[in-house]
Amino acid sequence: MPATSRRKRRPDTPPPRSGNGESETLRAFLDYLRSAIAAKVDGAPEPQVRTAAVPSGTNLLGLLNHLTFVERSMFLGDNVTDWQATFRAAPTDSVSDVVARYRETVAAANKVLDECTELCAPVPLSRPGRPAPSLRWALTHMIEETGRHAGHADILRELIENTTGR
């Protein structure tokens, strides 16, 4: 049997138990995933946090930077012209800068979402020149997008520090 190194295990957080409503459930799961990916990036060491660990060039800091742009586009109406560029944080950005910017963006998005009462209504701050998706679609898409990248982040953080868990 090959020798294995001992993994550092973070305490795992179970999925949220939320209210019975669809909106409360969707928002609780989105916030759960947002928290998970921010925790994966927070405290990751330089330069590994921005070093590509896979052939695609994906890196931990770039994932969170990208999700900041996705949140801003989906819920705050920002227009992104180069999605590939969002996967790279600026060389001057520290880990704490990117994590703080993500958390600030999530807080701003949640303020917009707090004003939305109908899941079938369009997202209030849609991107210019594009039809606004329904709030239900936007929340579902953000759960998918954040969950997919949180999984990527989990693998990348394990490659960096052999750390697993949320």
Backbone hydrogen bonds in HBPLUS format (Angstrom, degrees):
<---DONOR---> <-ACCEPTOR-->    atom                        ^
c    i                          cat <-CA-CA->   ^        H-A-AA   ^      H-
h    n   atom  resd res      DA  || num        DHA   H-A  angle D-A-AA Bond
n    s   type  num  typ     dist DA aas  dist angle  dist       angle   num
A0008-LYS N   A0162-ASN O   3.14 MM 154  6.31 151.2  2.23 143.3 150.5     1
A0164-THR N   A0008-LYS O   3.02 MM 156  6.44 159.1  2.06 166.7 173.0     2
A0010-ARG N   A0164-THR O   2.93 MM 154  6.11 167.6  1.95 152.6 156.8     3
A0025-THR N   A0021-GLY O   3.04 MM   4  6.22 155.1  2.11 146.6 153.8     4
A0026-LEU N   A0022-GLU O   2.91 MM   4  6.13 169.8  1.92 158.4 160.5     5
A0027-ARG N   A0023-SER O   2.95 MM   4  6.07 168.6  1.96 152.8 156.4     6
A0028-ALA N   A0024-GLU O   2.93 MM   4  5.93 151.9  2.01 139.6 147.7     7
A0029-PHE N   A0025-THR O   3.02 MM   4  6.23 162.2  2.05 152.0 156.0     8
A0030-LEU N   A0026-LEU O   2.98 MM   4  6.18 156.7  2.03 148.0 155.0     9
A0031-ASP N   A0027-ARG O   2.92 MM   4  6.06 165.2  1.94 148.6 152.7    10
A0032-TYR N   A0028-ALA O   2.93 MM   4  6.07 149.2  2.03 142.1 151.1    11
A0033-LEU N   A0029-PHE O   3.05 MM   4  6.29 157.9  2.10 146.9 151.3    12
A0034-ARG N   A0030-LEU O   2.86 MM   4  6.10 157.0  1.91 152.2 159.6    13
A0035-SER N   A0031-ASP O   2.94 MM   4  6.04 162.3  1.97 146.6 150.8    14
A0036-ALA N   A0032-TYR O   3.05 MM   4  6.26 151.2  2.14 139.4 147.6    15
A0037-ILE N   A0033-LEU O   3.03 MM   4  6.29 165.5  2.05 155.8 157.0    16
A0038-ALA N   A0034-ARG O   3.08 MM   4  6.23 161.8  2.12 149.8 155.3    17
A0039-ALA N   A0035-SER O   3.00 MM   4  6.12 156.0  2.06 145.8 152.3    18
A0040-LYS N   A0036-ALA O   3.04 MM   4  6.28 144.4  2.17 141.3 151.2    19
A0041-VAL N   A0037-ILE O   3.19 MM   4  6.44 148.2  2.30 146.5 152.9    20
A0042-ASP N   A0038-ALA O   2.87 MM   4  5.93 161.9  1.90 152.6 158.6    21
A0044-ALA N   A0041-VAL O   3.00 MM   3  5.51 161.7  2.04 140.8 139.2    22
A0049-VAL N   A0045-PRO O   2.89 MM   4  5.78 143.8  2.02 152.6 163.5    23
A0050-ARG N   A0047-PRO O   3.02 MM   3  5.75 154.7  2.08 121.0 127.8    24
A0051-THR N   A0048-GLN O   3.17 MM   3  4.80 157.7  2.22  97.2 104.1    25
A0061-LEU N   A0049-VAL O   2.82 MM  12  5.53 166.5  1.84 159.2 155.8    26
A0057-GLY N   A0054-VAL O   2.99 MM   3  5.78 165.6  2.01 127.7 132.3    27
A0063-LEU N   A0059-ASN O   3.07 MM   4  6.35 147.2  2.18 150.9 159.7    28
A0064-LEU N   A0060-LEU O   3.45 MM   4  6.83 160.3  2.49 149.6 152.5    29
A0065-ASN N   A0061-LEU O   3.00 MM   4  6.22 157.9  2.05 149.1 156.1    30
A0066-HIS N   A0062-GLY O   2.85 MM   4  5.99 160.0  1.89 148.0 153.2    31
A0067-LEU N   A0063-LEU O   2.98 MM   4  6.29 161.4  2.02 148.6 153.3    32
A0068-THR N   A0064-LEU O   3.04 MM   4  6.25 142.2  2.18 142.6 152.3    33
A0068-THR N   A0065-ASN O   3.18 MM   3  5.18 125.9  2.49  94.4 108.2    34
A0069-PHE N   A0065-ASN O   3.26 MM   4  6.68 153.9  2.33 147.2 153.0    35
A0069-PHE N   A0066-HIS O   3.00 MM   3  5.22 115.2  2.44 101.0 116.1    36
A0070-VAL N   A0066-HIS O   2.94 MM   4  6.32 153.5  2.01 151.3 159.9    37
A0071-GLU N   A0067-LEU O   2.95 MM   4  6.08 166.6  1.97 147.2 150.2    38
A0072-ARG N   A0068-THR O   3.00 MM   4  6.20 162.1  2.03 147.0 152.4    39
A0073-SER N   A0069-PHE O   2.85 MM   4  5.98 154.1  1.92 146.7 153.9    40
A0074-MET N   A0070-VAL O   2.83 MM   4  5.96 169.3  1.84 156.1 159.2    41
A0075-PHE N   A0071-GLU O   2.91 MM   4  5.82 170.7  1.92 153.1 156.3    42
A0076-LEU N   A0072-ARG O   3.02 MM   4  4.78 137.0  2.21 114.7 126.3    43
A0078-ASP N   A0072-ARG O   3.11 MM   6  5.53 162.9  2.14 130.1 127.2    44
A0085-ALA N   A0082-ASP O   3.17 MM   3  5.53 126.6  2.47 104.2 116.4    45
A0086-THR N   A0083-TRP O   3.04 MM   3  5.28 139.5  2.21 102.9 114.4    46
A0087-PHE N   A0084-GLN O   3.19 MM   3  5.76 162.9  2.22 114.3 119.4    47
A0088-ARG N   A0085-ALA O   3.21 MM   3  5.81 156.3  2.27 119.8 120.8    48
A0093-ASP N   A0090-ALA O   2.91 MM   3  5.28 156.6  1.97 114.3 121.9    49
A0098-VAL N   A0094-SER O   3.11 MM   4  6.44 163.9  2.14 155.7 157.6    50
A0099-VAL N   A0095-VAL O   2.95 MM   4  6.16 167.2  1.97 159.1 163.0    51
A0100-ALA N   A0096-SER O   2.91 MM   4  5.87 160.6  1.94 141.0 147.1    52
A0101-ARG N   A0097-ASP O   2.90 MM   4  6.07 160.2  1.94 148.2 154.1    53
A0102-TYR N   A0098-VAL O   2.96 MM   4  6.15 155.7  2.02 145.4 151.9    54
A0103-ARG N   A0099-VAL O   2.93 MM   4  6.19 167.5  1.95 154.2 157.4    55
A0104-GLU N   A0100-ALA O   2.85 MM   4  6.05 155.5  1.91 150.8 157.9    56
A0105-THR N   A0101-ARG O   2.95 MM   4  6.09 153.9  2.02 143.3 150.5    57
A0106-VAL N   A0102-TYR O   2.87 MM   4  6.16 159.6  1.91 155.5 161.1    58
A0107-ALA N   A0103-ARG O   2.98 MM   4  6.17 157.7  2.03 144.0 149.8    59
A0108-ALA N   A0104-GLU O   2.98 MM   4  6.25 157.1  2.04 146.1 152.1    60
A0109-ALA N   A0105-THR O   2.83 MM   4  6.07 159.5  1.87 151.8 158.0    61
A0110-ASN N   A0106-VAL O   2.81 MM   4  6.01 156.6  1.87 150.2 156.9    62
A0111-LYS N   A0107-ALA O   3.06 MM   4  6.34 142.8  2.21 141.2 150.4    63
A0112-VAL N   A0108-ALA O   3.24 MM   4  6.62 153.4  2.31 145.3 151.4    64
A0113-LEU N   A0109-ALA O   2.89 MM   4  6.21 163.3  1.91 152.7 157.8    65
A0114-ASP N   A0110-ASN O   2.79 MM   4  5.91 144.0  1.92 143.3 152.5    66
A0115-GLU N   A0112-VAL O   3.10 MM   3  5.54 146.1  2.22 109.0 118.2    67
A0116-CYS N   A0113-LEU O   3.01 MM   3  5.15 156.2  2.07 107.1 114.7    68
A0121-ALA N   A0118-GLU O   3.17 MM   3  5.37 154.9  2.23 105.0 112.6    69
A0136-ARG N   A0119-LEU O   2.87 MM  17  4.78 153.7  1.94 145.4 136.8    70
A0135-LEU N   A0121-ALA O   2.83 MM  14  6.02 146.1  1.95 169.6 169.0    71
A0123-VAL N   A0133-PRO O   2.85 MM  10  6.02 150.8  1.93 176.1 172.5    72
A0130-ARG N   A0127-ARG O   3.34 MM   3  5.82 153.0  2.42 137.8 134.3    73
A0138-ALA N   A0134-SER O   2.93 MM   4  6.20 166.9  1.94 155.4 159.2    74
A0139-LEU N   A0135-LEU O   2.88 MM   4  6.04 166.1  1.90 154.6 157.6    75
A0140-THR N   A0136-ARG O   2.98 MM   4  6.11 162.6  2.01 147.9 153.4    76
A0141-HIS N   A0137-TRP O   2.79 MM   4  5.95 162.3  1.82 154.5 159.9    77
A0142-MET N   A0138-ALA O   2.93 MM   4  6.09 159.6  1.97 147.3 153.0    78
A0143-ILE N   A0139-LEU O   2.95 MM   4  6.17 147.8  2.05 146.0 154.6    79
A0144-GLU N   A0140-THR O   3.03 MM   4  6.30 162.0  2.06 149.7 154.2    80
A0145-GLU N   A0141-HIS O   2.80 MM   4  6.02 170.1  1.81 158.7 161.3    81
A0146-THR N   A0142-MET O   2.88 MM   4  5.74 163.9  1.91 140.4 145.9    82
A0147-GLY N   A0143-ILE O   2.87 MM   4  5.76 157.4  1.92 142.0 149.5    83
A0148-ARG N   A0144-GLU O   2.94 MM   4  6.01 160.6  1.98 148.4 153.7    84
A0149-HIS N   A0145-GLU O   3.13 MM   4  6.31 166.7  2.15 146.5 150.1    85
A0150-ALA N   A0146-THR O   2.78 MM   4  5.88 142.6  1.92 144.2 155.7    86
A0151-GLY N   A0147-GLY O   3.05 MM   4  6.25 148.3  2.15 142.9 149.9    87
A0152-HIS N   A0148-ARG O   3.14 MM   4  6.52 151.9  2.23 141.4 149.1    88
A0153-ALA N   A0149-HIS O   2.84 MM   4  6.05 159.8  1.88 145.5 151.2    89
A0154-ASP N   A0150-ALA O   2.90 MM   4  6.09 146.7  2.01 140.9 149.7    90
A0155-ILE N   A0151-GLY O   3.22 MM   4  6.52 158.1  2.27 146.9 150.8    91
A0156-LEU N   A0152-HIS O   2.93 MM   4  6.24 165.3  1.95 155.6 160.2    92
A0157-ARG N   A0153-ALA O   2.84 MM   4  5.94 162.7  1.87 151.6 155.9    93
A0158-GLU N   A0154-ASP O   3.09 MM   4  6.25 151.1  2.18 139.3 147.3    94
A0159-LEU N   A0155-ILE O   2.97 MM   4  6.27 150.8  2.05 147.7 155.8    95
A0160-ILE N   A0156-LEU O   2.99 MM   4  6.26 142.8  2.13 143.3 153.6    96
A0161-GLU N   A0157-ARG O   2.90 MM   4  6.05 178.4  1.90 158.4 158.4    97
A0162-ASN N   A0158-GLU O   2.62 MM   4  4.05 134.1  1.83 120.8 127.3    98
